[in-house]
Amino acid sequence: MWQLPLRHARVAACLLLAMSDKEISAVTGLTLSTVRTYVKAIYKAAEVHSRVALMRASIAPRRHAP
């Protein structure tokens, strides 16, 4: 899907489980600030601007023209 570092991928998986930033922080042991930074990086990598758009992109990834 997207090429993400391991910690970012863990946060992305939590986002796709509809977890809040606070829940992700508690589960991963990352600070809330770090979670929010990772979320922004994940959105950028996925070319989206929201959790709903991330979920949609994970189900039907965009196809780029060759």
Residue frames as a rotation matrix with the C-alpha (Angstrom) as fourth column:
MET 1
0.586 0.811 0.000 0.00
0.811 -0.586 0.000 0.00
0.000 0.000 -1.000 0.00
TRP 2
0.853 -0.361 0.378 2.16
-0.299 -0.930 -0.212 2.88
0.428 0.067 -0.901 1.27
GLN 3
0.103 -0.895 -0.433 5.82
0.572 0.410 -0.711 2.73
0.814 -0.174 0.554 2.14
LEU 4
0.671 0.183 0.719 5.96
-0.438 -0.684 0.583 3.69
0.599 -0.706 -0.379 5.82
PRO 5
-0.564 -0.816 0.130 8.54
-0.540 0.245 -0.806 3.23
0.625 -0.524 -0.578 8.57
LEU 6
-0.589 0.293 -0.753 7.56
0.460 0.888 -0.014 0.53
0.665 -0.354 -0.657 11.08
ARG 7
-0.772 0.306 -0.557 6.33
0.472 -0.309 -0.825 2.91
-0.425 -0.900 0.095 13.81
HIS 8
-0.683 0.547 -0.484 4.30
-0.678 -0.722 0.141 4.88
-0.272 0.424 0.864 11.29
ALA 9
-0.564 0.453 -0.691 2.80
-0.315 0.656 0.686 1.62
0.764 0.604 -0.227 10.01
ARG 10
-0.715 0.302 -0.631 1.76
0.674 0.537 -0.507 0.67
0.186 -0.788 -0.587 13.56
VAL 11
-0.701 0.463 -0.542 0.04
-0.037 -0.783 -0.621 4.04
-0.712 -0.416 0.566 13.96
ALA 12
-0.640 0.469 -0.609 -1.60
-0.750 -0.210 0.627 3.65
0.166 0.858 0.486 10.52
ALA 13
-0.662 0.393 -0.638 -2.95
0.253 0.919 0.304 0.25
0.706 0.040 -0.708 11.56
CYS 14
-0.683 0.403 -0.610 -4.43
0.632 -0.093 -0.769 1.82
-0.367 -0.911 -0.191 14.69
LEU 15
-0.708 0.426 -0.564 -6.00
-0.505 -0.863 -0.018 4.60
-0.494 0.272 0.826 12.60
LEU 16
-0.614 0.460 -0.642 -7.62
-0.528 0.365 0.767 1.98
0.587 0.809 0.019 10.38
LEU 17
-0.568 0.432 -0.700 -9.08
0.683 0.722 -0.109 0.43
0.458 -0.540 -0.706 13.54
ALA 18
0.230 0.687 0.689 -10.71
0.260 -0.726 0.637 3.82
0.938 0.033 -0.346 14.22
MET 19
0.179 -0.261 -0.949 -8.64
0.984 0.066 0.168 4.45
0.019 -0.963 0.269 17.34
SER 20
0.983 0.131 0.130 -8.31
0.119 -0.988 0.095 7.99
0.141 -0.078 -0.987 18.70
ASP 21
0.262 -0.935 0.239 -4.93
-0.280 -0.311 -0.908 9.69
0.924 0.171 -0.343 19.04
LYS 22
0.059 -0.198 0.978 -5.08
-0.993 -0.108 0.038 9.15
0.098 -0.974 -0.203 22.81
GLU 23
0.834 0.283 0.473 -5.84
-0.345 0.937 0.048 5.44
-0.430 -0.204 0.880 22.36
ILE 24
0.796 -0.599 -0.092 -2.98
0.166 0.362 -0.917 5.09
0.583 0.715 0.387 19.88
SER 25
0.081 -0.769 0.634 -0.66
-0.679 -0.508 -0.530 6.82
0.729 -0.388 -0.564 22.32
ALA 26
0.304 0.117 0.946 -1.65
-0.903 0.353 0.246 4.43
-0.305 -0.928 0.213 25.11
VAL 27
0.954 0.139 0.265 -1.29
-0.058 0.955 -0.290 1.31
-0.294 0.261 0.920 22.96
THR 28
0.717 -0.686 0.122 2.00
0.320 0.169 -0.932 2.23
0.619 0.707 0.341 21.30
GLY 29
0.411 -0.566 -0.715 3.69
0.841 -0.067 0.537 4.04
-0.352 -0.822 0.448 24.17
LEU 30
-0.463 -0.511 0.724 4.28
0.765 -0.643 0.035 7.08
0.447 0.570 0.689 21.95
THR 31
-0.727 0.236 -0.644 3.55
0.286 -0.749 -0.597 10.56
-0.624 -0.619 0.478 23.21
LEU 32
0.347 0.935 0.077 0.38
0.579 -0.150 -0.801 12.22
-0.738 0.323 -0.593 21.98
SER 33
0.411 -0.284 -0.866 2.52
-0.533 -0.846 0.024 14.78
-0.739 0.452 -0.499 20.15
THR 34
-0.697 -0.717 0.017 4.45
-0.450 0.456 0.768 12.04
-0.558 0.528 -0.641 18.35
VAL 35
-0.360 0.663 0.656 1.23
0.651 0.683 -0.333 10.27
-0.669 0.307 -0.677 17.38
ARG 36
0.629 0.653 -0.421 -0.10
0.200 -0.659 -0.725 13.48
-0.751 0.372 -0.545 15.86
THR 37
-0.015 -0.735 -0.677 3.16
-0.758 -0.434 0.487 14.01
-0.652 0.521 -0.551 13.96
TYR 38
-0.835 -0.277 0.475 2.99
-0.001 0.865 0.502 10.46
-0.550 0.419 -0.722 12.61
VAL 39
0.090 0.948 0.304 -0.66
0.617 0.187 -0.764 10.89
-0.782 0.256 -0.568 11.63
LYS 40
0.568 0.069 -0.820 0.28
-0.402 -0.846 -0.349 13.94
-0.719 0.528 -0.453 9.54
ALA 41
-0.473 -0.834 -0.283 3.10
-0.724 0.186 0.664 11.98
-0.502 0.519 -0.692 7.88
ILE 42
-0.637 0.336 0.694 0.75
0.392 0.916 -0.083 9.07
-0.663 0.220 -0.715 7.16
TYR 43
0.487 0.850 -0.200 -1.83
0.298 -0.377 -0.877 11.41
-0.821 0.368 -0.437 5.61
LYS 44
0.245 -0.487 -0.839 0.90
-0.760 -0.633 0.145 12.92
-0.602 0.602 -0.525 3.42
ALA 45
-0.778 -0.591 0.212 2.12
-0.375 0.708 0.599 9.48
-0.504 0.387 -0.772 2.28
ALA 46
-0.464 0.701 0.542 -1.44
0.670 0.678 -0.303 8.38
-0.580 0.223 -0.784 1.52
GLU 47
-0.958 0.062 0.281 -2.27
0.143 -0.746 0.650 11.73
0.250 0.663 0.706 -0.12
VAL 48
0.049 0.988 -0.149 -5.33
0.714 0.070 0.696 12.24
0.698 -0.141 -0.702 2.10
HIS 49
-0.569 -0.208 0.796 -6.47
-0.224 -0.892 -0.393 14.82
0.792 -0.401 0.461 4.63
SER 50
0.032 0.632 0.774 -8.66
-0.988 -0.095 0.118 12.85
0.148 -0.769 0.622 7.04
ARG 51
-0.627 -0.211 0.750 -9.15
-0.490 0.855 -0.169 9.50
-0.605 -0.473 -0.640 8.75
VAL 52
0.414 0.850 0.325 -12.19
-0.138 0.412 -0.901 8.75
-0.900 0.328 0.288 6.62
ALA 53
0.716 -0.211 -0.665 -10.22
-0.697 -0.172 -0.696 9.42
0.032 0.962 -0.270 3.45
LEU 54
-0.421 -0.897 0.133 -7.40
-0.906 0.423 -0.013 7.20
-0.044 -0.126 -0.991 4.78
MET 55
-0.300 0.400 0.866 -9.87
-0.216 0.856 -0.470 4.38
-0.929 -0.328 -0.170 5.35
ARG 56
0.777 0.610 -0.156 -11.29
-0.246 0.065 -0.967 4.81
-0.579 0.790 0.201 1.85
ALA 57
0.369 -0.731 -0.574 -7.80
-0.910 -0.158 -0.383 4.87
0.190 0.664 -0.724 0.34
SER 58
-0.553 -0.601 0.577 -6.88
-0.726 0.687 0.018 1.69
-0.407 -0.409 -0.817 2.20
ILE 59
0.095 0.691 0.717 -9.88
0.006 0.720 -0.694 -0.10
-0.995 0.071 0.064 0.71
ALA 60
0.732 0.165 0.660 -9.57
0.650 0.118 -0.751 1.22
-0.202 0.979 -0.022 -2.83
PRO 61
-0.069 -0.848 -0.526 -6.08
0.438 -0.499 0.747 2.67
-0.896 -0.179 0.406 -3.36
ARG 62
0.641 0.220 -0.735 -5.71
-0.438 -0.682 -0.586 5.30
-0.630 0.698 -0.340 -6.03
ARG 63
0.377 -0.525 0.764 -4.20
0.781 0.623 0.043 4.11
-0.498 0.580 0.644 -9.27
HIS 64
0.163 -0.426 -0.890 -1.65
-0.285 -0.884 0.370 6.44
-0.945 0.194 -0.265 -10.75
ALA 65
0.957 0.178 -0.230 -1.32
-0.256 0.137 -0.957 6.62
-0.139 0.974 0.177 -14.52
PRO 66
0.574 -0.776 0.263 1.78
0.713 0.631 0.307 4.84
-0.404 0.011 0.915 -15.88
